[in-house]
Amino acid sequence: MSEELEEERRGRVVVLTINRPYRLNALSPELLTALGDRLRQWAQEGEVRTVVIKGAGGKAFSAGYDIGRIGQTRGDPLRYGLEAVQEFPYPVIAAIRGFAIGAGLHLAMACDLRIASPSARFSMPPVRLGIVYPIEGYEMFVRTMGPAAAKALFLTGRQFTAQEALQMGLVHRVEPEESLEEQVMALAQELAEECAPLAVQATKFIINRLALGPLSPEDVARARQLMVQAFQSEDAREAQAAFAEKRKPRFSGR
């Protein structure tokens, strides 16, 4: 694991901390590659059921891509890391304090859920830098926020508060500074322990595909296969038994 990306495992939850506070947690190629590698490994192993991503130091989730490193590596490490987040079969939560700017905000948007503190500040500044953001970024923001909110974000390049971000659909919740971590971890543990893994995987797959537009026949067939698999699973039977016995289910992912 890269020293720029710290890992802390708490049961079936892993907390990944972007550990570059001296650069406001700007995203380096090495960090993004490590992020993509770890998520793909965990996706294969199936033991990690929720991932939390946060920034070290409290001043920033991430202030964007490390501009000084542009062009220094082969391939596209930003796309590699973002696709790993989107394709991870279980929920990924962004816990946002301080700045989430440019590619740092793009990373947060790739997560399934975004929870911010009141100190969080959001910006997409390409127009103020005389550049155009990669088209995949525009696509994700338009899908998530809608074109009107995406235009407000990208055309102005201005900075938005946490409450404004909540209204725009950039984040799902705003939690008090002192309880942000506690609330994020409570949600992460709930998703990891109280939601059936096969059902979670199927739900994320279906929603992600629907966000891209009409489902292809292959997507529909895959979605139906996942529905049948979940319905016939041991976890579905366990959920029914737990409901009848008035206890929490113990899911195995089978």
Phi, psi and chi 1 to 4 in degrees:
 res  aa     phi    psi   chi1   chi2   chi3   chi4
   1 MET       -  132.2  171.6   62.7   68.5      -
   2 SER   -61.5  141.5  165.8      -      -      -
   3 GLU   -63.8  -18.9  -67.4 -179.0   -1.0      -
   4 GLU   -78.9  -10.0  -63.1 -179.2  -20.5      -
   5 LEU  -132.9  101.0 -172.1   65.8      -      -
   6 GLU   -85.6  146.1  -66.2 -175.4  -17.9      -
   7 GLU  -122.8  131.1  171.2 -170.4  -30.0      -
   8 GLU  -132.9  119.6  179.3 -173.1   -2.0      -
   9 ARG   -97.6  130.5 -168.2  170.9  -64.9 -138.9
  10 ARG  -127.5   89.5  -53.8 -178.3 -169.8  179.7
  11 GLY    65.7 -123.1      -      -      -      -
  12 ARG   -93.5    9.1  -68.3 -169.9  178.5  -85.4
  13 VAL  -107.5  137.4  175.4      -      -      -
  14 VAL  -119.9  131.5  171.0      -      -      -
  15 VAL  -101.5  120.9  179.0      -      -      -
  16 LEU  -105.5  123.7  -69.6  175.4      -      -
  17 THR  -111.1  122.0  -58.3      -      -      -
  18 ILE   -71.7  111.0  -57.4  168.9      -      -
  19 ASN  -109.7   65.3 -172.1   33.3      -      -
  20 ARG  -134.2   53.5  -56.4 -173.4   79.9 -148.9
  21 PRO   -60.5  -27.0   22.2  -33.8      -      -
  22 TYR   -67.6  -15.8   48.9   89.1      -      -
  23 ARG  -119.0   24.4  -64.0  -78.4  -67.0  169.6
  24 LEU    51.5   36.9  -70.4  178.3      -      -
  25 ASN    58.8   34.7  -62.3  -39.9      -      -
  26 ALA   -59.0  145.7      -      -      -      -
  27 LEU   -86.5  115.7  -56.8  172.3      -      -
  28 SER   -92.0  159.7   69.4      -      -      -
  29 PRO   -57.2  -40.0  -24.9   34.5      -      -
  30 GLU   -64.5  -41.4  -66.3   82.0    6.8      -
  31 LEU   -63.9  -46.1 -174.6  150.7      -      -
  32 LEU   -64.9  -37.4  -70.0  162.2      -      -
  33 THR   -66.3  -42.5  -60.3      -      -      -
  34 ALA   -62.8  -40.7      -      -      -      -
  35 LEU   -59.9  -49.2  172.8   65.4      -      -
  36 GLY   -62.8  -41.4      -      -      -      -
  37 ASP   -62.9  -46.0  -72.3  -13.1      -      -
  38 ARG   -66.0  -45.2  -65.3  -55.5  -79.5  159.7
  39 LEU   -63.4  -38.9  -72.3  172.3      -      -
  40 ARG   -68.4  -37.2  -75.4  176.6  165.3   83.7
  41 GLN   -64.0  -46.8  178.3 -176.5  -22.4      -
  42 TRP   -65.4  -34.0  -64.6  -28.5      -      -
  43 ALA   -62.0  -37.5      -      -      -      -
  44 GLN   -70.8  -41.2  -66.7 -100.6  -24.0      -
  45 GLU   -74.8  -35.5  -65.0  171.0  -10.3      -
  46 GLY    77.7   10.2      -      -      -      -
  47 GLU   -90.2  -30.9  -65.3  -61.3  -43.3      -
  48 VAL   -86.0  123.5  175.8      -      -      -
  49 ARG  -107.7  -14.3  -59.4  -80.6  169.3   78.6
  50 THR  -152.1  140.9  -52.8      -      -      -
  51 VAL  -121.6  135.1  173.0      -      -      -
  52 VAL  -111.4  132.0  174.7      -      -      -
  53 ILE  -115.1  130.3  -58.7  176.9      -      -
  54 LYS  -144.2  171.7   65.6  175.4 -173.8  173.8
  55 GLY  -108.4  147.8      -      -      -      -
  56 ALA   -80.1  151.7      -      -      -      -
  57 GLY    92.1  -20.6      -      -      -      -
  58 GLY    85.1  -13.7      -      -      -      -
  59 LYS   -88.3  -20.9  -67.3 -175.6  178.4  179.5
  60 ALA  -157.2  140.0      -      -      -      -
  61 PHE   -69.0  -56.6  174.1   77.9      -      -
  62 SER  -167.6  132.1  171.4      -      -      -
  63 ALA   -87.1   12.2      -      -      -      -
  64 GLY   116.7 -171.5      -      -      -      -
  65 TYR   -72.8  143.2 -163.8   87.4      -      -
  66 ASP   -70.8   98.1 -168.5  -23.0      -      -
  67 ILE   -57.8  -33.9  -64.8  176.1      -      -
  68 GLY   -65.3  -14.5      -      -      -      -
  69 ARG  -101.1   -1.9  -57.9  -62.0  -51.5  -77.9
  70 ILE   -61.2  131.8  -68.8  176.8      -      -
  71 GLY    83.2    2.0      -      -      -      -
  72 GLN   -92.1   -6.1  -66.4 -175.1    4.6      -
  73 THR  -131.4  158.2   57.0      -      -      -
  74 ARG   -81.5  158.5  -66.6 -179.1  179.8  177.9
  75 GLY    73.9 -161.8      -      -      -      -
  76 ASP  -131.7   85.1 -170.7  -18.5      -      -
  77 PRO   -62.5  -30.6   18.5  -30.0      -      -
  78 LEU   -64.2  -48.8  177.7   59.6      -      -
  79 ARG   -61.9  -40.0  175.6 -179.5  -76.1 -169.9
  80 TYR   -58.4  -47.4  179.4   73.3      -      -
  81 GLY   -67.6  -43.7      -      -      -      -
  82 LEU   -64.9  -42.2  -67.0  175.3      -      -
  83 GLU   -64.9  -35.1  -73.0 -178.2  -10.6      -
  84 ALA   -64.5  -37.7      -      -      -      -
  85 VAL   -64.8  -48.2  172.1      -      -      -
  86 GLN   -65.4  -36.5  -68.0  176.9  -83.8      -
  87 GLU   -88.2   -9.0  -66.5  168.1    3.3      -
  88 PHE   -59.3  130.3 -173.3   68.0      -      -
  89 PRO   -71.0  -12.7   22.3  -32.4      -      -
  90 TYR  -116.7  169.9  -61.8  106.6      -      -
  91 PRO   -63.7  142.9  -23.1   33.7      -      -
  92 VAL  -122.2  127.3 -178.2      -      -      -
  93 ILE  -113.8  132.3  -55.1  172.3      -      -
  94 ALA   -97.3  123.9      -      -      -      -
  95 ALA  -102.9  111.0      -      -      -      -
  96 ILE  -111.6  115.7  -53.9  168.0      -      -
  97 ARG  -117.8  143.9  -83.9 -165.2  175.1   93.3
  98 GLY    68.6 -147.3      -      -      -      -
  99 PHE   -77.6  135.6  -63.0  108.8      -      -
 100 ALA  -128.7   99.6      -      -      -      -
 101 ILE  -127.0  142.4  -62.4  175.2      -      -
 102 GLY    54.6 -125.2      -      -      -      -
 103 ALA   -63.7  -25.7      -      -      -      -
 104 GLY   -65.8  -40.5      -      -      -      -
 105 LEU   -68.7  -36.8  178.5   51.9      -      -
 106 HIS   -60.5  -41.4 -163.6  171.1      -      -
 107 LEU   -61.7  -43.9  172.4   59.4      -      -
 108 ALA   -61.4  -39.6      -      -      -      -
 109 MET   -68.8  -25.7  -70.4  -63.8  -79.7      -
 110 ALA   -70.4  -21.3      -      -      -      -
 111 CYS   -72.0  158.6  -62.5      -      -      -
 112 ASP   -76.3  -34.9  -58.8  -64.8      -      -
 113 LEU  -134.4  144.2  -61.6  168.3      -      -
 114 ARG  -131.0  121.9  -67.7  167.8  -67.0  -76.6
 115 ILE  -122.6  128.9  -56.6  176.8      -      -
 116 ALA  -121.3  157.5      -      -      -      -
 117 SER   -93.7  164.4   73.7      -      -      -
 118 PRO   -60.2  -21.3  -25.5   35.9      -      -
 119 SER   -78.5  -10.8   70.5      -      -      -
 120 ALA   -64.3  142.4      -      -      -      -
 121 ARG  -134.3  136.6  -65.4  -65.9 -178.0  -91.5
 122 PHE  -123.6  137.5  -55.9   82.6      -      -
 123 SER  -158.0  145.1  176.7      -      -      -
 124 MET  -125.4   93.4  -98.4  -65.2  176.1      -
 125 PRO   -92.9   12.5   33.2  -34.3      -      -
 126 PRO   -51.7  -40.6  -29.8   37.1      -      -
 127 VAL   -64.7  -26.3  -66.1      -      -      -
 128 ARG   -82.5  -10.1  -65.9  178.1 -179.2 -109.4
 129 LEU  -106.8    0.0  -57.8  173.6      -      -
 130 GLY    75.4   24.1      -      -      -      -
 131 ILE  -127.4  168.0   60.0  176.1      -      -
 132 VAL  -115.0  130.5  177.6      -      -      -
 133 TYR   -71.1  153.8 -158.3   71.8      -      -
 134 PRO   -55.7  140.3  -27.0   35.2      -      -
 135 ILE   -58.9  -31.6 -170.3  169.8      -      -
 136 GLU   -62.1  -31.4  -63.8   86.1   -0.4      -
 137 GLY   -67.8  -47.6      -      -      -      -
 138 TYR   -56.8  -44.0  -67.8  111.5      -      -
 139 GLU   -58.6  -46.0 -178.4 -176.4   25.1      -
 140 MET   -63.9  -43.0  176.6 -175.8  -70.6      -
 141 PHE   -68.5  -40.1  -79.3   83.0      -      -
 142 VAL   -63.8  -42.4  169.8      -      -      -
 143 ARG   -61.7  -40.5  -75.5 -158.8  -42.3  -98.4
 144 THR   -81.6  -42.8  -55.6      -      -      -
 145 MET  -101.9  -21.7  -53.4  170.1   63.6      -
 146 GLY    92.2  156.1      -      -      -      -
 147 PRO   -64.8  -35.1   18.0  -28.8      -      -
 148 ALA   -64.6  -48.8      -      -      -      -
 149 ALA   -68.1  -37.2      -      -      -      -
 150 ALA   -63.6  -37.9      -      -      -      -
 151 LYS   -64.4  -41.9  -75.1  179.1 -179.5  178.7
 152 ALA   -60.3  -37.3      -      -      -      -
 153 LEU   -72.5  -50.6 -178.9   69.1      -      -
 154 PHE   -84.1  -36.6  -81.1   91.3      -      -
 155 LEU   -75.8  -29.4  -72.5  178.5      -      -
 156 THR   -89.0  -32.8   67.0      -      -      -
 157 GLY    65.4   10.8      -      -      -      -
 158 ARG   -83.9  171.3   66.5  172.9  -74.1 -104.6
 159 GLN   -95.1  137.5 -163.6  171.7  105.9      -
 160 PHE  -115.9  145.0  -67.1   87.0      -      -
 161 THR   -78.4  172.7   67.1      -      -      -
 162 ALA   -63.0  -42.1      -      -      -      -
 163 GLN   -67.0  -39.3  -75.8  -61.5  -33.3      -
 164 GLU   -63.5  -40.7  -71.2  171.9  -33.9      -
 165 ALA   -62.7  -37.0      -      -      -      -
 166 LEU   -63.0  -44.1 -179.8   64.2      -      -
 167 GLN   -67.0  -31.2  -66.0  168.9    0.2      -
 168 MET   -82.5  -13.2  -64.5  167.8   71.5      -
 169 GLY    90.5   11.3      -      -      -      -
 170 LEU   -72.2  -35.1  -84.3  170.6      -      -
 171 VAL  -127.7  162.0  -60.1      -      -      -
 172 HIS   -96.4  -32.4  -60.4   93.6      -      -
 173 ARG  -147.4  153.2  -77.1  163.9   44.3 -171.5
 174 VAL  -120.5  122.4  176.6      -      -      -
 175 GLU  -115.4  150.6  -66.9  -72.0  -14.2      -
 176 PRO   -55.0  147.0  -24.6   33.5      -      -
 177 GLU   -50.9  -46.1 -158.6   80.2   41.0      -
 178 GLU   -73.4  -17.7   62.1  -85.0   10.0      -
 179 SER  -115.7    6.3   62.3      -      -      -
 180 LEU   -56.0  -52.5  174.3   66.6      -      -
 181 GLU   -62.2  -42.3 -172.2  124.1  -10.0      -
 182 GLU   -61.3  -44.3  177.4 -175.4  -11.2      -
 183 GLN   -68.3  -39.7  -67.8  -62.5  -36.7      -
 184 VAL   -64.2  -45.0  168.8      -      -      -
 185 MET   -67.0  -36.3  -74.4  -52.8  -57.4      -
 186 ALA   -62.2  -42.9      -      -      -      -
 187 LEU   -65.7  -43.3  174.3   59.9      -      -
 188 ALA   -60.9  -44.8      -      -      -      -
 189 GLN   -65.6  -38.4  -66.3  -71.1   -3.9      -
 190 GLU   -61.4  -46.5  178.3 -177.2  -15.7      -
 191 LEU   -64.3  -38.3  -65.1  174.3      -      -
 192 ALA   -73.7  -34.1      -      -      -      -
 193 GLU  -105.4  -27.8  -58.6  -63.7  -21.9      -
 194 GLU  -109.2   -1.6  -61.3 -176.5   28.8      -
 195 CYS  -114.5  135.0  -62.7      -      -      -
 196 ALA   -67.4  124.6      -      -      -      -
 197 PRO   -55.8  -44.9  -27.1   35.7      -      -
 198 LEU   -64.6  -38.4  -66.3  177.8      -      -
 199 ALA   -67.9  -38.5      -      -      -      -
 200 VAL   -62.9  -47.5  169.4      -      -      -
 201 GLN   -58.5  -46.0  -69.7 -176.8   53.0      -
 202 ALA   -64.3  -41.9      -      -      -      -
 203 THR   -63.5  -45.0  -61.8      -      -      -
 204 LYS   -64.8  -41.8 -178.2  169.1  177.2  175.1
 205 PHE   -59.3  -48.5  169.8   83.3      -      -
 206 ILE   -65.5  -45.7  -68.1  169.1      -      -
 207 ILE   -64.7  -42.5  -68.3  175.0      -      -
 208 ASN   -61.1  -40.9  -79.8   -9.1      -      -
 209 ARG   -69.2  -40.9  -70.0  -61.5 -175.3  -85.5
 210 LEU   -62.9  -34.1  -75.4  169.3      -      -
 211 ALA   -65.1  -21.6      -      -      -      -
 212 LEU   -85.3   -9.0  -63.9  174.6      -      -
 213 GLY   125.8 -170.0      -      -      -      -
 214 PRO   -55.5  141.4  -24.1   34.4      -      -
 215 LEU   -72.7  140.1  -62.3 -178.3      -      -
 216 SER   -76.5  163.2   68.0      -      -      -
 217 PRO   -56.0  -36.1  -27.5   35.7      -      -
 218 GLU   -65.9  -40.3  -67.0   77.1   15.9      -
 219 ASP   -64.2  -42.5  -73.0  -24.8      -      -
 220 VAL   -61.9  -43.7  171.9      -      -      -
 221 ALA   -62.7  -42.5      -      -      -      -
 222 ARG   -64.5  -43.0  175.5   61.2  175.5  155.2
 223 ALA   -61.9  -42.2      -      -      -      -
 224 ARG   -66.5  -37.5  -72.7  176.2  174.7  161.5
 225 GLN   -62.1  -42.9  178.8 -173.8   28.5      -
 226 LEU   -66.1  -37.3  -68.5  170.8      -      -
 227 MET   -63.0  -45.3  -68.8  170.3   63.8      -
 228 VAL   -65.2  -43.2  170.5      -      -      -
 229 GLN   -58.5  -44.9 -177.9 -178.0   16.2      -
 230 ALA   -66.8  -42.3      -      -      -      -
 231 PHE   -62.9  -33.6 -175.5   75.9      -      -
 232 GLN   -94.4    5.7  -63.7  177.0  -17.4      -
 233 SER   -79.0  160.9   68.3      -      -      -
 234 GLU   -60.9  -35.4  -66.8  178.9   16.7      -
 235 ASP   -64.3  -36.3  -78.9  -12.9      -      -
 236 ALA   -64.1  -40.9      -      -      -      -
 237 ARG   -67.7  -38.0  -67.2 -169.8  -69.7  -85.5
 238 GLU   -64.2  -39.0  164.4   63.0   11.5      -
 239 ALA   -63.3  -41.2      -      -      -      -
 240 GLN   -65.6  -42.7  -64.9  170.9   12.5      -
 241 ALA   -64.5  -42.5      -      -      -      -
 242 ALA   -63.4  -39.3      -      -      -      -
 243 PHE   -63.0  -44.8  179.4   80.7      -      -
 244 ALA   -65.2  -34.6      -      -      -      -
 245 GLU   -92.8    2.0  -63.2  165.8   13.8      -
 246 LYS    56.6   51.2  -62.7 -178.5 -179.7  179.6
 247 ARG  -138.3  169.1   59.2  171.9  175.2   81.5
 248 LYS   -76.3  140.1  -72.0 -174.4  177.0 -178.6
 249 PRO   -70.7  153.6   26.0  -33.7      -      -
 250 ARG  -115.4   94.5  -64.1 -179.3  -70.5  -88.0
 251 PHE   -83.6  141.9  -67.0  125.6      -      -
 252 SER  -111.3  -11.5   63.5      -      -      -
 253 GLY    80.7   18.3      -      -      -      -
 254 ARG  -123.5      -  -62.2 -169.1  -63.5  -87.5
